[in-house]
Amino acid sequence: GEQTTSLLVFRAGSSQPKAVPLGLVTRLEELPADKIEFSNGRYMVQYREQLMPLVAMEGVTIASQGAQPILVFADDGRAMGLVVDEIIDIVEERLNIEVGGSGSGILGSAVIKGQATEVIDVGHFLPMAFADWFTRKEMKPSLHSQSVLLVDDSAFFRNMLAPVLKAAGYRVRTAPTAQEGLAALRAQSFDVVLTDIEMPDMNGFEFAELIRSDNNLGSMPIIGLSALVSPAAIERGRQAGFHDYVAKFDRPGLIAALKEQTAGAAGASELSRAAA
């Protein structure tokens, strides 16, 4: 079946619609324009008991009256608001990014509801709100900074998930193919592997079986990422040696699975318990 993604469609700076995977957006807000303040060269708004920095997309003018639509991205107690002109719709679409991005902050174009739509790269805007958005946790000299190998043939998903993982405090290395992933695993040590299932040369199940059969890597926690999570796929994943299986756009589920698999010896894996 065709795999679909929930997308938030909006306008910002031009008439051409833009979109972002809904799973990345924490909340949609319409904030009163008179609550927006300008201080130290940036726009801020008092939001849920804290000052939230606002980042306007190129060509967007912050409203001086009425309501200002904002996409809120929150992570680990911090939030930023991406200022847009208009929130249009939430759609379920198969996301095929066909053309590379033309400007900064744009991953590329996709046809959504029959219209060419720019898909934005959230990771480009987060550091504009907090310069240390992705580095802050890693700066803490802690033993908790676990390293993750993310294997996915889609540059879109690598670009989208890597910042999410970094923001959650993980060190991330990405690989576009299972073969490159295997080479990385043999060259340096990782705490956990996240692998896409649907990849052309060697799929995630085969990749997991290969890791399992390697004497040095046999106990490596592996989490499968898929757009489709069905009982049959979970069973296939269990046989291949996955410790857990998560839907690609389920950010909280992914972080929870990572925390569980990197919390020391993971003990009996999720999937064996699920299957029991």
Order of alpha helices (4+ residues) and beta strands (2+ residues): beta-beta-beta-beta-beta-beta-beta-beta-beta-beta-beta-beta-alpha-alpha-beta-alpha-beta-alpha-beta-alpha-beta-alpha-beta-alpha-alpha
